[in-house]
Amino acid sequence: MIKNLFEKIFGKQNKSLKKEFLTISDGGLTIPERFSKGIEMIESESLPNERIKAVNFGLFETTSNSYMMYLMGAEKYDENHDDWACDVDYEPKYKYLDLDDSDLNESSWEDVLGFSVSLISKYLNDNKSFLTKIENITTGFDDGNLTKIK
């Protein structure tokens, strides 16, 4: 049900959006496997240009009490003001990652943020991708402070 609502708001069914955003969902994969798959899909479909200086892996809670992560990029970064993440200069086609997991769904937002930091940090340490070239990488909830990873 939430997937249908989400697609109506953000996906291909919403004719008012200029861009179609796709979500990486479970498909029997763990969250780290989905994250890796999502980065691979972004690399094959919609890489950021060289002007992108920062990316943020934003987080929000869905109406079904699970969590969602999304990726956006900006040409400007200001470590003293998180508002830079409101200036969206890059949005990949595969923007959203569904973090729906029974253990994670029962976690506090602080634990989800910590999980996000660990997930992204481990990926950066273990893999080469377009993220290697990005100067600044952050994560955080839409209504909170951003945590700098790189």
Buried (B, 14 or more C-beta within 10 A) or exposed (E): EBBEEBBEEBBEEEEEEEEEBBBBEEEEEEBEEBBBBBBBBBBEEBBBEEEBBBBBBBBBBBEBEBBBBBBBBBBEBEEEEBEBBEBEBBBBEBBBBBBBBEEBBEBEBEEBBEBBBEBBBEBBEEEEBBBEEBEBBBBBBEEEEBBBBB
